[in-house]
Amino acid sequence: MTGAIRAPFSAPKRVADRRFDQGKIDLASLGWSGFDPLFGLAIGAYILYSAAHIGREAIQMLMDHELPEVQREQIRTLALNVPMVRGLHGLRTRQSGQSLIIQLHLELDDQLPLLHAHRIADDVEAQIRAVYPDSDITIHQDPASLGREDAET
């Protein structure tokens, strides 16, 4: 030895060890001798469950998918509440990773000047962006007399 003195175990550690050992003995005396393996299995199951949940979320973030109907209806309501908007059709939404993509067609008065129609579309975009700030929004303005281009709204 090089003259180093080994410190004895500290008293608090020994007390904690005794309490832990006492706990094992108490569980064993109550018929819980298999507690350690069961506890280990429970922890393992929880880790697998958590890993599966995280993996599922990661895959969803990588795959494109349409927004839930509740959010699509919210977007419709936001657009239709802007003055001068007579209708809406062709709503398409997509969540792609962190990006939210919203496309829609506004139905506006036939005789509305283009500059005014553009301002209305800007107002609709501002309303949607207030709720979905980092979204990519594309709005097409259609004359209301042309009717719907498709049945999907």
Order of alpha helices (4+ residues) and beta strands (2+ residues): alpha-alpha-alpha-beta-beta-alpha-beta
